[in-house]
């Protein structure tokens, strides 16, 4: 998961390491080992690699390999694509990260931090991510409405000749910005004056 270092304190690596140690290098929600190789079954449960008589894949499934080696095991398993029972599997490496339970990256108390696998971290953050997406979508729609009704930052309130609000300049100014459809959707001065009556 991408993360913005500016939102975290300078000593974040040591804080994260202490939470990882507390968790025993496993997800604190589902107890899957960090860097374990496996797949999710139809119920979303993690199924580790191994049990085929290969020490390498047994260690990979238990999360005992370094990340690069675990990635290589997952890549090799994905080349096969099918398991012994003939069903398709997407093999991947579990990567645990530290979640802020209250979503405040400045609140680094140990009781507010939890070491979680990708699935559990995303499940925990899902509602917050939905709120952020909704907020951004509404903000973008508001900006579009402001542009359509002449209140945007593009200088559309000006009434001078050859400028956005003038007779000859409105069309060329908007078309120059690739906004022909917005120009057509923008109400004319006549429409606005009749609405006020």
Helices and strands as residue ranges (DSSP letters): G 5-7, H 12-22, E 37-40, E 46-48, H 55-61, H 67-80, E 92-93, E 97-100, G 110-112, E 113-116, H 118-148, H 167-176, H 180-185, H 189-196
